[in-house]
Amino acid sequence: MNIRLLSIFLVATIALCQAQHEWQKPKPLISKKDIERVIGPLTADPPSKGLNIVWVWGYDAAHRPGAHDYLRVRDLMTGLLSQVPRVSVETAYLFPTKEQWANADLVVMYLHLPQLSDAQYADFQAYIHRGGGVVALHETAIMRPASEGKKLAECLGMSWDEGRSEWGAIFEDITVENRHEIFEGFPNKLSLADEFYWDLNKLDRVSILGTVRTGPPRSSRGLLPPEDLSKETSPMFWTLETGDGRVFGTTTGHNTFTYCDPEFRIILFRAMAWVVKERADPFLALVGEGITDEHGMVGTTEDMRDWKGKLREPPKEALGSFQ
């Protein structure tokens, strides 16, 4: 990455460095029986075909450990996905190569994307149009300036609109569309201790699967009473279908402990299956992996803040891999 691109990346990341929401803690543990009730009965069938998954990652220079832990989340989630039968998993630093776009069935993105060239946007859109699946998480939706954000929205369906968009904590339960297979089995309200973005660019053909009212933007110190929230709701989860391809997007996923929330894992694994047009069963079998205690309770009690070893600069082994 050249110095100009690195500078843009660092400035964009630092702009979000206060987004910690110290009052947010992991949700109470959920019983395995309650998780199984949401998931429903699972078959032992593997995916109908071999699936090649590419997990796109970066680094975060500014956030306190426990948020935007791109490498830690990459390792956690690729470790789980590699256990799914007939699935191969590889990683891409900042953006897939042409060869990865050509061979991928599913591309999962959790990072702040670098500035993209017109050719890279074209590769992105061509991949989706031919039938590729994309899952975009949290800061993946941010691209500056506003003109670049609009280009990213053409790929993801929604994206940051510089000068208009805001970020902040989630202050109430999320209303979800539980008639959609990604949210099937959930009640129409979902609790999530995390952050999201609103007032985004949005394509007309986007389908909204989850909404919530907003509170004060940027950093927060605690929960707010319902009367202090906005009257209008904003999107939390969405899908986009372009050509033969599918995209699932959400701007949640800020907190590292969110990836150990079994309900969030259900959503994430179902979204992965939906975008590749497969049954979610092989993925859902791993919802409780590594987060189920001896009493059959699922989740985490750790806020995962201030852990040692967070990556704060480009890894030497990856430098030069982004073209």
PLY file of the C-alpha trace (Angstrom):
ply
format ascii 1.0
element vertex 323
property float x
property float y
property float z
element edge 322
property int vertex1
property int vertex2
end_header
0.00 0.00 0.00
1.48 3.43 -0.88
1.83 6.29 1.64
-1.23 8.17 0.35
-3.53 5.17 0.75
-2.07 4.38 4.15
-2.69 7.96 5.32
-6.31 7.90 4.16
-6.83 4.58 5.90
-5.36 5.81 9.19
-7.36 9.05 9.20
-10.59 7.15 8.58
-9.84 4.68 11.35
-8.85 7.31 13.92
-12.16 9.09 13.31
-13.89 6.13 14.97
-11.42 5.54 17.80
-13.75 6.81 20.55
-16.47 4.29 19.73
-16.00 2.04 22.75
-19.26 2.35 24.74
-17.73 1.17 28.01
-21.13 0.36 29.51
-21.80 -2.33 26.92
-21.22 -5.85 28.18
-21.94 -9.26 26.68
-25.54 -10.41 26.95
-26.47 -12.97 29.61
-25.71 -16.54 28.60
-28.48 -18.35 26.72
-29.45 -21.96 27.35
-28.56 -24.49 24.67
-32.23 -25.50 24.57
-33.28 -21.93 23.75
-30.66 -21.75 21.00
-31.87 -25.05 19.56
-35.43 -23.73 19.64
-34.41 -20.82 17.38
-32.31 -22.98 15.07
-34.78 -25.83 14.78
-33.88 -29.44 13.88
-30.67 -29.85 11.89
-29.78 -32.45 9.30
-26.32 -33.96 9.08
-26.09 -33.24 5.37
-23.01 -31.31 4.16
-23.30 -28.43 1.65
-24.53 -29.63 -1.74
-21.20 -28.64 -3.32
-17.71 -27.59 -2.35
-17.58 -24.00 -1.17
-14.54 -21.72 -1.27
-14.74 -18.95 1.32
-12.45 -15.91 1.30
-12.27 -13.91 4.55
-11.08 -10.34 3.90
-9.27 -8.68 6.80
-7.19 -5.62 7.65
-5.78 -3.95 10.72
-7.02 -1.26 13.10
-4.63 1.45 14.28
-6.75 3.32 16.80
-9.49 1.39 18.60
-8.95 0.00 22.06
-8.60 -3.81 22.00
-12.05 -5.35 22.13
-13.39 -3.49 19.08
-12.45 -3.71 15.41
-10.21 -6.69 16.20
-10.04 -7.73 12.56
-7.30 -10.32 12.91
-8.68 -11.90 16.09
-12.16 -12.19 14.60
-10.68 -13.52 11.35
-8.92 -16.31 13.23
-11.98 -17.12 15.34
-14.42 -17.30 12.46
-12.18 -18.98 9.87
-11.37 -21.57 12.51
-15.08 -22.32 12.82
-15.79 -22.24 9.10
-12.92 -24.61 8.33
-14.81 -27.27 10.31
-17.76 -27.24 7.91
-17.64 -30.23 5.53
-16.85 -29.47 1.88
-15.72 -25.94 2.79
-12.26 -24.50 2.13
-11.25 -21.20 3.71
-8.57 -18.74 2.70
-7.86 -15.14 3.65
-7.25 -11.92 1.73
-5.50 -8.87 3.15
-7.53 -5.69 2.39
-9.08 -6.94 -0.87
-9.31 -10.21 -2.80
-6.99 -10.84 -5.73
-8.43 -11.42 -9.18
-7.77 -15.13 -8.73
-9.65 -15.16 -5.42
-12.61 -13.36 -6.97
-12.60 -15.94 -9.78
-12.60 -18.94 -7.42
-14.68 -17.71 -4.46
-18.23 -18.77 -3.68
-18.44 -16.59 -0.57
-16.48 -13.47 0.38
-16.80 -12.28 3.99
-15.47 -8.80 4.75
-14.64 -7.43 8.19
-12.27 -4.48 7.91
-12.01 -0.86 6.87
-11.52 -1.18 3.12
-8.72 0.79 1.49
-9.43 3.19 -1.35
-10.42 1.07 -4.35
-9.64 1.64 -8.01
-12.32 1.58 -10.69
-10.96 -1.80 -11.78
-11.39 -3.19 -8.25
-14.97 -1.95 -8.03
-15.58 -3.60 -11.41
-14.13 -6.91 -10.14
-16.33 -6.67 -7.04
-19.52 -6.05 -9.01
-18.70 -8.67 -11.65
-18.20 -11.29 -8.95
-21.62 -10.60 -7.43
-23.36 -10.38 -10.79
-22.11 -13.81 -11.86
-23.50 -15.41 -8.69
-21.00 -14.76 -5.91
-22.07 -14.29 -2.31
-20.90 -11.48 0.00
-21.31 -10.90 3.74
-20.22 -7.39 4.79
-19.74 -6.59 8.48
-19.56 -3.30 10.38
-16.82 -0.93 9.16
-16.72 -2.65 5.77
-19.54 -0.24 4.84
-17.37 2.86 5.36
-15.70 4.49 2.40
-14.72 8.14 2.10
-15.22 10.65 0.46
-18.95 10.66 -0.30
-18.38 9.95 -3.99
-16.50 6.75 -3.12
-19.21 5.75 -0.65
-21.74 5.81 -3.46
-19.53 3.47 -5.50
-19.31 1.07 -2.57
-23.10 1.13 -2.18
-23.38 -0.21 -5.72
-21.57 -3.32 -4.44
-22.96 -3.69 -0.91
-26.40 -2.09 -1.21
-25.73 0.37 1.63
-22.65 2.36 2.61
-21.33 5.34 4.56
-22.32 8.76 3.19
-19.59 11.12 4.38
-21.04 14.34 5.81
-24.43 12.75 6.54
-23.93 9.32 8.10
-23.55 8.81 11.86
-22.40 6.06 14.20
-23.38 5.21 17.74
-24.51 2.59 20.23
-27.58 0.38 19.95
-29.96 1.48 22.72
-32.95 -0.82 22.25
-33.94 -4.20 20.90
-33.82 -4.57 17.12
-37.01 -5.27 15.19
-36.27 -8.11 12.76
-38.12 -9.60 9.82
-38.54 -13.14 11.15
-40.39 -14.34 8.08
-37.04 -14.27 6.27
-35.02 -17.48 6.60
-32.06 -15.64 8.14
-34.22 -14.64 11.14
-36.60 -17.58 11.19
-37.31 -18.82 14.72
-36.40 -15.53 16.39
-39.06 -13.39 18.05
-39.58 -10.09 16.26
-37.25 -8.35 18.74
-33.55 -9.13 19.06
-31.12 -7.89 21.72
-27.57 -7.03 20.66
-24.92 -5.14 22.64
-23.08 -3.39 19.87
-22.76 -0.32 17.63
-24.10 0.52 14.18
-24.24 3.27 11.54
-27.21 5.15 10.13
-28.20 7.70 7.46
-26.32 5.61 4.91
-26.40 5.49 1.15
-29.09 2.98 0.19
-29.98 1.46 -3.16
-33.70 1.28 -3.95
-33.58 -2.48 -4.45
-32.20 -3.22 -0.97
-34.41 -5.33 1.33
-34.32 -4.31 5.01
-34.42 -7.18 7.53
-33.80 -5.31 10.78
-34.38 -1.79 12.12
-33.86 0.16 15.32
-34.32 3.68 16.64
-31.21 5.79 17.08
-29.86 7.70 20.07
-27.14 10.35 20.32
-24.43 9.76 17.73
-20.83 8.85 18.51
-19.61 7.80 21.95
-22.07 6.89 24.71
-22.00 6.47 28.48
-25.04 4.35 29.19
-28.52 3.25 28.22
-31.14 5.86 27.41
-34.87 5.89 28.17
-37.06 5.08 25.15
-38.42 8.64 25.00
-34.93 9.94 24.18
-34.61 7.81 21.05
-35.49 8.86 17.51
-39.05 8.55 16.26
-37.89 7.01 12.98
-36.05 3.70 12.70
-32.87 3.00 10.75
-31.70 -0.17 8.98
-29.52 -2.68 10.85
-29.54 -5.71 8.56
-30.17 -5.79 4.82
-29.88 -7.92 1.69
-29.20 -7.11 -1.93
-29.62 -9.28 -5.00
-27.66 -8.28 -8.10
-27.66 -10.46 -11.19
-27.27 -14.02 -9.88
-25.48 -12.92 -6.70
-26.54 -12.07 -3.18
-25.21 -9.72 -0.48
-25.98 -9.61 3.22
-24.90 -6.50 5.08
-24.93 -5.20 8.62
-23.06 -2.38 10.33
-23.12 -4.31 13.61
-20.06 -6.31 14.65
-18.10 -3.55 16.43
-17.49 -5.44 19.69
-15.31 -8.54 19.59
-17.57 -10.27 22.12
-20.42 -9.97 19.62
-18.82 -12.81 17.63
-19.30 -15.03 20.70
-22.98 -14.12 20.97
-24.81 -17.28 19.83
-27.72 -15.33 18.36
-25.35 -13.20 16.31
-23.61 -16.37 15.14
-26.94 -17.80 14.02
-27.58 -14.68 11.95
-24.07 -14.67 10.52
-24.03 -18.37 9.62
-27.51 -18.22 8.11
-26.52 -15.15 6.11
-23.48 -16.99 4.74
-25.66 -19.91 3.70
-28.31 -17.61 2.20
-25.88 -15.71 -0.02
-24.47 -18.99 -1.43
-27.98 -20.50 -1.74
-27.25 -23.43 0.57
-28.96 -24.88 3.62
-27.55 -23.35 6.80
-27.50 -26.63 8.76
-23.77 -27.44 8.36
-22.86 -23.95 9.59
-25.40 -23.83 12.42
-23.97 -26.99 13.96
-21.04 -24.77 15.06
-23.03 -21.99 16.78
-22.09 -23.17 20.26
-18.53 -24.25 19.42
-16.11 -22.91 22.02
-18.77 -20.90 23.89
-20.84 -23.58 25.64
-20.16 -24.23 29.34
-20.61 -27.40 31.38
-24.15 -26.34 32.33
-25.32 -26.05 28.73
-25.26 -22.24 28.72
-24.03 -20.57 25.56
-22.22 -17.25 25.03
-19.49 -15.34 26.84
-19.17 -13.24 29.97
-15.86 -11.70 28.88
-15.89 -8.16 27.46
-12.56 -8.94 25.72
-11.23 -5.41 26.23
-7.54 -4.65 26.62
-6.33 -8.06 25.48
-2.69 -8.18 24.47
-1.42 -8.46 20.92
-3.87 -6.39 18.86
-2.53 -5.67 15.36
-2.11 -1.90 14.97
-0.02 -1.65 11.82
0.12 -3.49 8.50
1.63 -6.94 8.97
5.01 -7.26 7.29
4.09 -10.56 5.68
1.05 -8.96 3.99
2.71 -5.76 2.75
2.69 -5.70 -1.02
-0.17 -8.21 -1.30
-2.74 -5.46 -1.94
-2.64 -4.28 -5.51
0 1
1 2
2 3
3 4
4 5
5 6
6 7
7 8
8 9
9 10
10 11
11 12
12 13
13 14
14 15
15 16
16 17
17 18
18 19
19 20
20 21
21 22
22 23
23 24
24 25
25 26
26 27
27 28
28 29
29 30
30 31
31 32
32 33
33 34
34 35
35 36
36 37
37 38
38 39
39 40
40 41
41 42
42 43
43 44
44 45
45 46
46 47
47 48
48 49
49 50
50 51
51 52
52 53
53 54
54 55
55 56
56 57
57 58
58 59
59 60
60 61
61 62
62 63
63 64
64 65
65 66
66 67
67 68
68 69
69 70
70 71
71 72
72 73
73 74
74 75
75 76
76 77
77 78
78 79
79 80
80 81
81 82
82 83
83 84
84 85
85 86
86 87
87 88
88 89
89 90
90 91
91 92
92 93
93 94
94 95
95 96
96 97
97 98
98 99
99 100
100 101
101 102
102 103
103 104
104 105
105 106
106 107
107 108
108 109
109 110
110 111
111 112
112 113
113 114
114 115
115 116
116 117
117 118
118 119
119 120
120 121
121 122
122 123
123 124
124 125
125 126
126 127
127 128
128 129
129 130
130 131
131 132
132 133
133 134
134 135
135 136
136 137
137 138
138 139
139 140
140 141
141 142
142 143
143 144
144 145
145 146
146 147
147 148
148 149
149 150
150 151
151 152
152 153
153 154
154 155
155 156
156 157
157 158
158 159
159 160
160 161
161 162
162 163
163 164
164 165
165 166
166 167
167 168
168 169
169 170
170 171
171 172
172 173
173 174
174 175
175 176
176 177
177 178
178 179
179 180
180 181
181 182
182 183
183 184
184 185
185 186
186 187
187 188
188 189
189 190
190 191
191 192
192 193
193 194
194 195
195 196
196 197
197 198
198 199
199 200
200 201
201 202
202 203
203 204
204 205
205 206
206 207
207 208
208 209
209 210
210 211
211 212
212 213
213 214
214 215
215 216
216 217
217 218
218 219
219 220
220 221
221 222
222 223
223 224
224 225
225 226
226 227
227 228
228 229
229 230
230 231
231 232
232 233
233 234
234 235
235 236
236 237
237 238
238 239
239 240
240 241
241 242
242 243
243 244
244 245
245 246
246 247
247 248
248 249
249 250
250 251
251 252
252 253
253 254
254 255
255 256
256 257
257 258
258 259
259 260
260 261
261 262
262 263
263 264
264 265
265 266
266 267
267 268
268 269
269 270
270 271
271 272
272 273
273 274
274 275
275 276
276 277
277 278
278 279
279 280
280 281
281 282
282 283
283 284
284 285
285 286
286 287
287 288
288 289
289 290
290 291
291 292
292 293
293 294
294 295
295 296
296 297
297 298
298 299
299 300
300 301
301 302
302 303
303 304
304 305
305 306
306 307
307 308
308 309
309 310
310 311
311 312
312 313
313 314
314 315
315 316
316 317
317 318
318 319
319 320
320 321
321 322
